[in-house]
Amino acid sequence: MVEQTTKVLLIESDPNVIAAVHTAMTAGNESAFSLNQKNKLEDGLEFLERQTCDVILVCLALPDVQGLSTIARLHDAAPRTPIIVLSHDNDDSAAVSAVQAGAQDFLIHKEIDHALASAIRHALERAALLEELRDARDELERRVEERTLELRRRIEEINAGRERMRALSQRLVEVQEAERRHLARELHDEIGQLLTGLKLRLALCQQLSLEESAEPLNQAQQAVNELLKRVREMSLNLRPSVLDDLGLLAALNWHIERFTAQTGVAVKFVHRGLDNRRFVTGTETAAFRVVQESLTNVARHAGVFEASVFLTVNETSLQVRVEDRGQGFDPGNVSGAHASTGLAGMSERLMLLGGTLDIEAAPGNGVRINACLPL
């Protein structure tokens, strides 16, 4: 293995010291060191601008500068290069000051011949250790910064999730109140009027003879039948019992048949993997409501007499797709005529179950509703 040559920069003007350094470096192995010598600090700094070295030997009493400022200026020029101070005096306080200023070692001239090579080796070892420590510190700081950013992102996601949940809770309350208002209007306007008419007819029958009360009684019977029909319609609209009793497939078949009979819109229903499958109540309800709301929107807004419903079940999810080739709309603007389409309600219902809702629509190009419910 070829031994690496140590590049040394010597900044010294004393010929005796220069000769001693040269002798110490060439003793035993001339190829171990490569020496560049400068007489002044400015010459040494100029050299460092153009080249690098492994270690710097410097005197603190140079022709152009004296004192510890020499170490500081060399550190600025080569911050990771170890510095060994060469001194005439064996002054412990000067040695301590030099090390505190950033020097790796302090040698007096009479020690150069036997201690210089060892001092250079130890300085390089300490410099390598400091480099490893700096790298470890930089890596730790990088990881801390990454972790901090990750934690900040998670906190932002948590806060955003809490905000979404607050908005969702408010929206659910609004939906519940809207459903209550609708139910109250149905009870007051439809059921209330029929009950009032029934009460008046029965009161009239009390004032008539048996023969005269026949027609009012017949009208009362018709009112009772109409009441039963309206109550049954309201019950089915709130939640069809077939969904709980027989499951999603039976409920969709029943709803599609009823929808076509009421609206005249033919529905192509295709399903795969749904036979004899039951899901948790929330999943069945959400899938049914997506189809129900989507078909209602087709009848109200699409202007077509055909629609398609596709359901696919795999190991992880239930996919629902409802599409038509009607007049469509801009999904970025669901105000006005589409304010009651229930798209927001569908999205919120799916979000609560961890599902997603995707709307593909454009004016004149129909609408496709894609819902995914995790199993």
C-alpha positions as CSV (number, residue, x, y, z in Angstrom):
1,M,0.0,0.0,0.0
2,V,1.4,3.4,-1.0
3,E,1.7,5.7,2.1
4,Q,-0.1,9.0,1.6
5,T,2.1,12.1,1.6
6,T,1.2,14.8,4.2
7,K,1.1,18.3,2.7
8,V,2.6,20.8,5.2
9,L,2.5,24.6,4.9
10,L,5.3,26.2,7.0
11,I,4.9,30.0,7.6
12,E,8.3,31.0,9.2
13,S,11.0,33.5,8.5
14,D,13.8,32.1,10.8
15,P,16.3,30.1,8.6
16,N,17.3,28.0,11.6
17,V,13.7,27.0,12.3
18,I,13.1,26.3,8.6
19,A,16.1,24.1,8.4
20,A,15.1,22.2,11.6
21,V,11.6,21.6,10.2
22,H,13.1,20.3,6.9
23,T,15.5,18.0,8.7
24,A,12.8,16.6,10.9
25,M,10.5,15.9,8.0
26,T,13.2,14.2,5.9
27,A,14.5,12.0,8.7
28,G,13.7,8.4,8.0
29,N,11.2,8.8,5.2
30,E,11.4,11.8,2.8
31,S,8.2,10.9,0.9
32,A,6.1,11.1,4.1
33,F,5.9,14.9,3.9
34,S,5.5,17.6,1.2
35,L,6.7,21.0,2.5
36,N,5.7,24.5,1.2
37,Q,7.4,27.3,3.1
38,K,6.4,31.0,3.2
39,N,8.1,33.8,5.1
40,K,5.1,36.0,5.7
41,L,1.5,35.4,6.8
42,E,0.1,37.2,3.7
43,D,2.1,34.8,1.5
44,G,0.7,31.9,3.4
45,L,-2.9,33.2,3.1
46,E,-2.3,33.7,-0.6
47,F,-1.1,30.1,-0.9
48,L,-4.2,28.8,0.9
49,E,-6.4,30.7,-1.6
50,R,-4.9,28.6,-4.4
51,Q,-4.1,25.3,-2.8
52,T,-4.9,23.1,0.2
53,C,-2.7,21.5,2.8
54,D,-3.0,18.9,5.6
55,V,-1.4,20.8,8.4
56,I,-0.1,24.4,9.0
57,L,3.1,25.2,11.0
58,V,3.2,28.8,11.9
59,C,5.3,31.2,14.0
60,L,3.5,33.9,16.0
61,A,6.3,36.4,15.4
62,L,6.3,37.0,11.6
63,P,7.6,40.0,9.7
64,D,4.1,41.2,8.8
65,V,2.0,40.2,11.9
66,Q,2.5,39.0,15.4
67,G,0.3,37.5,18.1
68,L,-2.7,35.2,18.3
69,S,-4.5,37.0,15.5
70,T,-2.3,34.9,13.2
71,I,-4.2,31.8,14.2
72,A,-7.6,33.5,13.7
73,R,-6.7,34.6,10.2
74,L,-5.4,31.1,9.3
75,H,-8.6,29.6,10.6
76,D,-10.7,31.9,8.4
77,A,-8.7,30.9,5.4
78,A,-8.6,27.1,6.2
79,P,-11.2,26.4,8.9
80,R,-10.6,22.6,9.0
81,T,-6.9,22.5,8.7
82,P,-5.0,21.8,12.0
83,I,-2.5,24.5,13.1
84,I,0.7,23.8,15.1
85,V,2.4,26.9,16.6
86,L,6.2,27.0,16.7
87,S,7.7,29.2,19.4
88,H,11.1,30.3,20.7
89,D,9.9,30.4,24.3
90,N,8.8,27.6,26.5
91,D,5.9,29.6,27.9
92,D,3.0,27.5,29.3
93,S,0.6,30.5,29.3
94,A,1.4,31.2,25.7
95,A,0.8,27.6,24.8
96,V,-2.5,27.6,26.6
97,S,-3.5,30.8,24.8
98,A,-2.6,29.4,21.4
99,V,-4.7,26.3,22.0
100,Q,-7.6,28.3,23.2
101,A,-7.3,30.5,20.1
102,G,-7.6,27.4,17.9
103,A,-4.2,25.8,17.6
104,Q,-3.9,22.0,17.7
105,D,-0.5,22.0,19.3
106,F,2.4,24.2,20.6
107,L,6.1,23.3,20.0
108,I,9.2,25.1,21.0
109,H,12.1,25.1,18.5
110,K,14.3,22.7,20.4
111,E,11.6,20.0,20.3
112,I,11.2,20.2,16.5
113,D,13.8,17.6,15.6
114,H,12.3,14.8,17.7
115,A,8.7,15.8,18.3
116,L,7.5,17.4,15.1
117,A,6.5,14.3,13.2
118,S,4.6,13.0,16.2
119,A,2.9,16.4,16.7
120,I,1.8,16.4,13.1
121,R,0.4,12.9,13.3
122,H,-1.5,13.6,16.5
123,A,-2.8,16.9,15.0
124,L,-4.1,15.1,11.9
125,E,-5.7,12.4,14.1
126,R,-7.5,15.0,16.2
127,A,-8.5,16.9,13.1
128,A,-10.0,13.7,11.6
129,L,-11.8,13.0,14.9
130,L,-13.2,16.6,14.9
131,E,-14.3,16.1,11.3
132,E,-16.2,13.0,12.3
133,L,-17.8,14.8,15.2
134,R,-18.8,17.7,12.9
135,D,-20.2,15.2,10.4
136,A,-22.1,13.5,13.2
137,R,-23.4,16.8,14.5
138,D,-24.4,17.9,11.0
139,E,-26.2,14.6,10.5
140,L,-27.9,14.9,13.9
141,E,-29.0,18.4,13.1
142,R,-30.3,17.3,9.7
143,R,-32.3,14.5,11.3
144,V,-33.6,16.8,13.9
145,E,-34.7,19.3,11.3
146,E,-36.3,16.5,9.2
147,R,-38.1,15.2,12.3
148,T,-39.2,18.7,13.3
149,L,-40.6,19.3,9.8
150,E,-42.3,15.9,9.9
151,L,-43.8,16.7,13.3
152,R,-44.9,20.1,12.1
153,R,-46.6,18.6,9.1
154,R,-48.3,16.0,11.3
155,I,-49.5,18.8,13.6
156,E,-50.8,20.7,10.6
157,E,-52.6,17.6,9.3
158,I,-54.1,17.0,12.8
159,N,-55.3,20.6,13.0
160,A,-56.6,20.4,9.5
161,G,-58.4,17.1,10.3
162,R,-59.9,18.7,13.4
163,E,-61.1,21.6,11.3
164,R,-62.6,19.3,8.8
165,M,-64.3,17.3,11.5
166,R,-65.7,20.5,13.0
167,A,-67.0,21.6,9.6
168,L,-68.4,18.1,9.0
169,S,-70.1,18.0,12.4
170,Q,-71.7,21.4,11.6
171,R,-72.7,20.2,8.2
172,L,-74.3,17.0,9.6
173,V,-76.3,19.1,12.1
174,E,-77.5,21.3,9.2
175,V,-78.5,18.2,7.2
176,Q,-80.3,16.8,10.2
177,E,-82.2,20.0,10.7
178,A,-83.0,20.2,7.0
179,E,-84.4,16.6,7.2
180,R,-86.4,17.5,10.3
181,R,-87.9,20.6,8.5
182,H,-88.8,18.5,5.5
183,L,-90.4,15.9,7.7
184,A,-92.3,18.5,9.6
185,R,-93.6,20.1,6.4
186,E,-94.7,16.7,5.1
187,L,-96.5,16.0,8.4
188,H,-98.1,19.4,8.5
189,D,-99.0,19.9,4.8
190,E,-99.8,16.4,3.7
191,I,-100.7,14.3,6.7
192,G,-102.2,17.2,8.7
193,Q,-104.5,18.2,5.9
194,L,-105.7,14.6,5.3
195,L,-106.3,14.2,9.1
196,T,-108.2,17.4,9.2
197,G,-110.4,16.4,6.3
198,L,-111.0,13.0,7.9
199,K,-112.0,14.6,11.2
200,L,-114.5,16.9,9.4
201,R,-116.1,14.0,7.5
202,L,-116.5,11.9,10.6
203,A,-118.0,14.9,12.4
204,L,-120.4,15.3,9.5
205,C,-121.4,11.7,9.7
206,Q,-122.5,12.1,13.3
207,Q,-125.1,14.7,12.2
208,L,-126.5,12.7,9.3
209,S,-128.7,9.7,9.1
210,L,-127.3,6.3,8.2
211,E,-128.3,6.6,4.5
212,E,-127.0,10.2,4.3
213,S,-123.6,9.4,5.9
214,A,-122.8,6.7,3.3
215,E,-120.9,9.1,1.0
216,P,-119.0,11.0,3.7
217,L,-118.0,7.6,5.2
218,N,-116.7,6.5,1.7
219,Q,-114.7,9.7,1.5
220,A,-113.3,9.1,4.9
221,Q,-112.3,5.6,3.9
222,Q,-110.5,7.1,0.9
223,A,-108.8,9.6,3.1
224,V,-107.6,6.7,5.4
225,N,-106.2,4.9,2.4
226,E,-104.4,8.0,1.3
227,L,-103.0,8.5,4.8
228,L,-101.7,4.9,4.8
229,K,-100.1,5.5,1.4
230,R,-98.5,8.8,2.4
231,V,-97.1,7.4,5.7
232,R,-95.8,4.3,3.9
233,E,-94.1,6.6,1.3
234,M,-92.6,8.7,4.1
235,S,-91.3,5.6,5.8
236,L,-89.7,4.2,2.6
237,N,-88.1,7.5,1.9
238,L,-86.6,7.7,5.4
239,R,-85.2,4.1,5.3
240,P,-86.6,1.2,3.3
241,S,-87.0,-1.9,5.6
242,V,-85.8,-4.2,2.7
243,L,-82.3,-2.7,3.2
244,D,-82.2,-4.0,6.8
245,D,-84.1,-7.3,6.1
246,L,-82.6,-8.5,2.8
247,G,-79.5,-6.4,2.2
248,L,-78.1,-4.0,-0.4
249,L,-78.8,-6.0,-3.6
250,A,-82.5,-6.5,-2.8
251,A,-82.8,-2.9,-1.7
252,L,-81.3,-1.6,-4.9
253,N,-83.4,-3.8,-7.1
254,W,-86.5,-2.6,-5.2
255,H,-85.5,1.0,-5.4
256,I,-84.6,1.0,-9.1
257,E,-87.9,-0.6,-10.0
258,R,-89.8,1.9,-7.9
259,F,-87.7,4.8,-9.3
260,T,-88.4,3.8,-12.9
261,A,-92.1,3.4,-12.2
262,Q,-92.2,6.9,-10.6
263,T,-90.0,8.8,-13.1
264,G,-90.0,6.9,-16.3
265,V,-86.2,6.8,-16.3
266,A,-84.9,3.3,-17.2
267,V,-81.9,2.1,-15.2
268,K,-79.4,-0.4,-16.3
269,F,-78.2,-2.2,-13.2
270,V,-74.9,-4.2,-13.3
271,H,-73.3,-5.7,-10.3
272,R,-70.3,-8.1,-9.7
273,G,-69.5,-9.9,-6.5
274,L,-72.6,-8.6,-4.7
275,D,-74.8,-11.7,-4.7
276,N,-75.7,-12.9,-1.2
277,R,-73.2,-10.4,0.4
278,R,-74.1,-8.5,3.5
279,F,-72.0,-5.6,4.7
280,V,-71.9,-3.5,7.9
281,T,-74.9,-1.3,8.3
282,G,-73.0,1.9,7.6
283,T,-71.6,0.6,4.3
284,E,-74.9,-0.7,3.0
285,T,-76.6,2.6,4.0
286,A,-73.9,4.7,2.3
287,A,-74.0,2.7,-0.9
288,F,-77.8,2.8,-1.1
289,R,-77.9,6.6,-0.4
290,V,-75.3,7.2,-3.2
291,V,-77.4,5.4,-5.7
292,Q,-80.6,7.0,-4.4
293,E,-79.2,10.5,-4.4
294,S,-77.5,10.1,-7.8
295,L,-80.7,8.7,-9.5
296,T,-82.7,11.5,-7.9
297,N,-80.3,14.0,-9.5
298,V,-80.6,12.2,-12.9
299,A,-84.4,12.6,-12.7
300,R,-84.2,16.2,-11.6
301,H,-81.4,17.6,-13.7
302,A,-80.1,15.3,-16.4
303,G,-83.0,15.5,-18.9
304,V,-82.6,11.9,-20.0
305,F,-84.6,8.7,-19.8
306,E,-81.8,6.3,-19.2
307,A,-79.1,5.9,-16.5
308,S,-76.7,3.2,-15.4
309,V,-75.7,1.8,-12.0
310,F,-72.6,-0.3,-11.5
311,L,-71.5,-2.0,-8.3
312,T,-68.3,-4.0,-7.9
313,V,-67.1,-5.8,-4.8
314,N,-63.5,-6.9,-4.3
315,E,-61.4,-8.0,-1.3
316,T,-60.9,-4.4,0.0
317,S,-63.7,-2.2,-1.2
318,L,-67.2,-1.7,-2.6
319,Q,-67.2,0.4,-5.8
320,V,-70.3,2.3,-6.8
321,R,-70.7,4.1,-10.1
322,V,-73.8,6.0,-11.4
323,E,-73.7,7.7,-14.8
324,D,-75.9,9.3,-17.3
325,R,-75.5,11.0,-20.7
326,G,-77.5,14.1,-19.9
327,Q,-76.9,17.8,-19.8
328,G,-74.2,17.6,-17.1
329,F,-72.9,20.5,-15.1
330,D,-69.7,22.2,-13.9
331,P,-68.6,20.3,-10.8
332,G,-66.7,23.4,-9.7
333,N,-69.9,25.3,-9.4
334,V,-72.8,23.3,-7.9
335,S,-74.8,26.4,-6.9
336,G,-78.2,27.2,-8.2
337,A,-80.0,24.3,-9.7
338,H,-77.6,21.8,-8.2
339,A,-77.6,23.2,-4.7
340,S,-80.0,20.4,-3.7
341,T,-78.3,17.6,-5.5
342,G,-77.0,16.1,-2.3
343,L,-73.4,15.9,-3.5
344,A,-72.0,17.4,-0.4
345,G,-74.1,15.1,1.8
346,M,-72.8,12.0,-0.2
347,S,-69.2,13.2,0.2
348,E,-69.6,13.7,3.9
349,R,-71.3,10.4,4.4
350,L,-68.5,8.6,2.6
351,M,-65.8,10.5,4.5
352,L,-67.1,9.3,7.8
353,L,-66.6,5.7,6.6
354,G,-63.1,6.4,5.2
355,G,-64.4,6.3,1.6
356,T,-64.1,8.7,-1.3
357,L,-66.4,10.4,-3.8
358,D,-65.2,11.5,-7.3
359,I,-67.5,13.4,-9.6
360,E,-66.8,13.5,-13.4
361,A,-69.0,16.0,-15.1
362,A,-69.0,18.7,-17.7
363,P,-71.8,20.8,-19.3
364,G,-73.4,18.7,-22.1
365,N,-71.3,15.6,-21.4
366,G,-73.3,13.9,-18.6
367,V,-72.3,13.0,-15.1
368,R,-70.5,10.1,-13.6
369,I,-70.5,9.6,-9.8
370,N,-67.7,7.2,-8.5
371,A,-67.8,6.2,-4.9
372,C,-65.4,3.9,-3.1
373,L,-66.2,2.4,0.3
374,P,-63.5,0.4,2.2
375,L,-64.6,-3.0,3.5
